[in-house]
Amino acid sequence: METDMNAKERLQTLEAALKQRGVVDVKFFFTTTADGALSTITNDVADALDDVLAGRVEKFDGLNDSALVA
Amino acid sequence: MRLLVQEIARCLDCARELREQYKLMCLRGDATRKSIDQLKNLIENYLGKAVSVHTLARQRSSIKAFYFAMKDGTYEIYLLAGMGDEEKRFAYCKELFHVVIDVEAYHNTNLHDHVYEVVATFPVTDSTPSPSVQSEKLAELAAMEFMFPYEDRQHILEGTKNPDAAEIASRYGVPQPYIELYCSEGHMGFAHAFRADPVTDAAQPS
């Protein structure tokens, strides 16, 4: 199994930025239908973390699935 | 993938305790379909863990969601776009259970090694990954115990050999593939050993 070196370096750069932000643990929910190639998964992870660090996120207001809402 | 027995037991106990608290503290606490919004409130109010949740516009990715534990003791969850209702409920619930079961031994910020290990060990039955990677599966086990507990599965399977997985998925708000996996003979056999209040004949003092 080989990793695209660019993807690996991207992750290492992101890793440093996340630590600086105060992150001490990261976990992922992987899709079962994903292309299993390590480089694809690594790049997808890097893209998503990039979004967070660049502020391309929105506050989630919940699923509105509580009985109070129903 | 092999998991540490004591960690499986601990994580399932966490899920059962939250189910009990959910029954006591949440509106319609005995409803079959659990509210994940109320689970989040319970985690914040009962366990005292602060969680902020965000969405990403990104979709068609190898990941559906992810989670950060922060140095100040708070947590962040990120949900990607493009998931169906039940898929989103389950992804949200699974990430919330990372918050619930969090211990320092699971912590890891070496992203490349973590991703590599997940890809290399998840499909291999007799692999024994690091605690950090094991916690990915443990959070799933705990989320399922909360949303579709062993006792409910056992009750359903006592009534029929061929349960209607689509109907159960809709009733519990859990993706159908997880209903099918967790009702399978192999998984039920595994879960039986970790059921609540097991008959402990072998462990009785003589």
Interface residues (C-beta under 8 A of the other chain):
Chain A: M1 T3 K8 L11 Q12 L14 E15 L18 K19 G22 V23 V24 D25 V26 K27 F28 F29 F30 T31 T32 A34 D35 G36 L38 T40 I41 T42 D44 V45 D47 A48 L49 D51 V52 R56 V57 E58 K59 F60 G62 L63 N64 D65 S66 A67 L68 V69
Chain B: C26 L27 R28 A31 R33 S35 I36 D37 Q38 K40 S52 V53 H54 T55 L56 A57 R58 S61 S62 I63 K64 A65 F66 Y67 F68 A69 M70 K71 D72 I77 Y78 L79 L80 K88 R89 A91 Y92 K94 E95 H98 D102 Y106 H107 N108 T109 N110 L111 H112 H114 V115 Y116 V118 V119 A120 F122 S132 S135 E136 A139 G173 P177
